[in-house]
């Protein structure tokens, strides 16, 4: 099974978290697709995130699609959380760049995409909110190519709210995102992405193993 880590990038209000929820739903990871505008998004776990409809902390979830197992990282879209985005992207092979088809390329879209490119991450442009009458996919594609400088000719057109094009995004990830390049026989090398406290199990650390192997009961300093 092909295993990947993929980040979701976007400007605030481009529908990034709703798109992540739709991908998890289509992949069978969650039974009900949450929505940011309803305040029931599975990936928005903090009260302020639910109230304001914005992602503050990166979230992770496992998604399986055919012969692929993907770790999905939903990243913040606000300029104040650039560090969170860069840490998540450093652990990814690919990134889905979500552009609002009604608004085009916005400031944080550019900044986050350049971060991904600098880290050598494969960027897949996606046009969201295609269910809206004001959607202008041709102009959005032109902006992606002119402003960011990546090919958007075959950017997937989708709607996170209706489910349109979500399976096409997953197929594109399988096709275009390269597998990890790590060596299991090399000395252990890993990246700490995030950590948090859980009332039941204590401190939980999210780690991306780049080289080598971590096995159950191994002690790591």
Secondary structure, DSSP 4 states (H G I P E B T S, - for coil): -EEEEEEEEE-TTSSHHHHHHHHHHHTTS-SS---GGGT--TT--SHHHHHHT---S-EEEEEEETTEEEEEEEPP-SGGGHHHHHHHHTT-SEEEEEEETTTBS-HHHHHHHHHHHHTTPEEEEEEE-TTSTT--HHHHHHHIIIII-S--TTPEE-BTTTTBTHHHHHHHHHHHSPPP---TTSPPEEEEEEEEEETTTEEEEEEEEEES---TT----
